[in-house]
């Protein structure tokens, strides 16, 4: 089963469960009915906003923790000159 | 293959101190890499000789107009025809098919795929090999985003990048986040290719071309149940030459993610 199919099945189940609780066919366990009435209509929007914040946080964290490596760059430059000199001596065309 | 029956182990008496009887093949796809190729081969040769490993490099050149193949032939003259194998192709056919083409000529039992510019430095190859042996991993990949390896080892230094402006960093992080959320591949870096797989299975399974190939390889490997490890690498952005990442690649990337999402 591909990811898309799995996601579609889970999504359908979630939507059906949500619709059933929204139209009072099923009741939400552990939560008072009055409170559930107020929360359920806005629940999808809350999910959307939470996902958006998670995306922003994740990418922001990623940007903040992406390390710079100047030491690797310097080391590499030294190695490049060494390689070029060595190979030029052996007869390979290096620019 | 039986490591005790490999050509290396049968002929190594008195030539290698190493207990490593495996042969490591590096597939280098090249297009207009005339300036980079000699240096990268020099670095690879130095790393493998220092570690006393048997090695070969398969150069898959897509009919470069700048004379890359000529340089490859000269390098074969310096290092040996059995070490530098030039296997050119008729035209610019893309990264994924270049790896598949190179696999036909590989005589080693481990394959390393990497870029021919200096963004993937061969100095990490010994760490890759050690990690693979320690945990018998099917694939080891490099990550620019982690500071420790996964599974953990003591000798891993933190990964990093150099030469990226903010936009590039944002694009890279965004792309990986998208792939991570949609595909959940289990590795932290999907777009930097530098792998050490032992199996031809995955590469022949992957159907994409171009940069999506690397991502697809990881996702399919995970779906097929192969074990994957990660080593932090430092990635120094291209010093010579132009990168081949453009707007059409971005669209291709998004399409690739969608295709993987619905097919794997």
HADDOCK unambig.tbl for C-alpha pairs under 7 A between the chains (distance, minus, plus):
assign (segid A and resid 2 and name CA) (segid B and resid 262 and name CA) 5.82 0.50 0.50
assign (segid A and resid 2 and name CA) (segid B and resid 263 and name CA) 5.39 0.50 0.50
assign (segid A and resid 2 and name CA) (segid B and resid 264 and name CA) 4.68 0.50 0.50
assign (segid A and resid 3 and name CA) (segid B and resid 261 and name CA) 5.51 0.50 0.50
assign (segid A and resid 3 and name CA) (segid B and resid 262 and name CA) 6.14 0.50 0.50
assign (segid A and resid 3 and name CA) (segid B and resid 264 and name CA) 6.14 0.50 0.50
assign (segid A and resid 4 and name CA) (segid B and resid 261 and name CA) 5.39 0.50 0.50
assign (segid A and resid 4 and name CA) (segid B and resid 262 and name CA) 4.70 0.50 0.50
assign (segid A and resid 59 and name CA) (segid B and resid 173 and name CA) 6.09 0.50 0.50
assign (segid A and resid 59 and name CA) (segid B and resid 174 and name CA) 6.28 0.50 0.50
assign (segid A and resid 59 and name CA) (segid B and resid 177 and name CA) 6.95 0.50 0.50
assign (segid A and resid 62 and name CA) (segid B and resid 173 and name CA) 6.28 0.50 0.50
assign (segid A and resid 63 and name CA) (segid B and resid 169 and name CA) 6.64 0.50 0.50
assign (segid A and resid 63 and name CA) (segid B and resid 170 and name CA) 6.69 0.50 0.50
assign (segid A and resid 63 and name CA) (segid B and resid 173 and name CA) 6.81 0.50 0.50
assign (segid A and resid 66 and name CA) (segid B and resid 145 and name CA) 6.05 0.50 0.50
assign (segid A and resid 66 and name CA) (segid B and resid 160 and name CA) 6.31 0.50 0.50
assign (segid A and resid 67 and name CA) (segid B and resid 159 and name CA) 6.97 0.50 0.50
assign (segid A and resid 67 and name CA) (segid B and resid 160 and name CA) 4.49 0.50 0.50
assign (segid A and resid 67 and name CA) (segid B and resid 161 and name CA) 6.18 0.50 0.50
assign (segid A and resid 68 and name CA) (segid B and resid 160 and name CA) 5.33 0.50 0.50
assign (segid A and resid 68 and name CA) (segid B and resid 161 and name CA) 5.11 0.50 0.50
assign (segid A and resid 68 and name CA) (segid B and resid 162 and name CA) 5.42 0.50 0.50
assign (segid A and resid 69 and name CA) (segid B and resid 160 and name CA) 5.51 0.50 0.50
assign (segid A and resid 69 and name CA) (segid B and resid 161 and name CA) 5.61 0.50 0.50
assign (segid A and resid 69 and name CA) (segid B and resid 162 and name CA) 5.37 0.50 0.50
assign (segid A and resid 69 and name CA) (segid B and resid 234 and name CA) 6.68 0.50 0.50
assign (segid A and resid 70 and name CA) (segid B and resid 162 and name CA) 6.27 0.50 0.50
assign (segid A and resid 72 and name CA) (segid B and resid 234 and name CA) 6.79 0.50 0.50
assign (segid A and resid 73 and name CA) (segid B and resid 162 and name CA) 6.87 0.50 0.50
assign (segid A and resid 73 and name CA) (segid B and resid 236 and name CA) 6.11 0.50 0.50
assign (segid A and resid 80 and name CA) (segid B and resid 39 and name CA) 6.23 0.50 0.50
assign (segid A and resid 83 and name CA) (segid B and resid 39 and name CA) 5.56 0.50 0.50
assign (segid A and resid 83 and name CA) (segid B and resid 42 and name CA) 6.13 0.50 0.50
assign (segid A and resid 84 and name CA) (segid B and resid 39 and name CA) 6.56 0.50 0.50
assign (segid A and resid 92 and name CA) (segid B and resid 71 and name CA) 6.73 0.50 0.50
assign (segid A and resid 92 and name CA) (segid B and resid 74 and name CA) 5.63 0.50 0.50
assign (segid A and resid 92 and name CA) (segid B and resid 75 and name CA) 6.54 0.50 0.50
assign (segid A and resid 93 and name CA) (segid B and resid 71 and name CA) 6.49 0.50 0.50
assign (segid A and resid 94 and name CA) (segid B and resid 35 and name CA) 6.48 0.50 0.50
assign (segid A and resid 95 and name CA) (segid B and resid 35 and name CA) 6.08 0.50 0.50
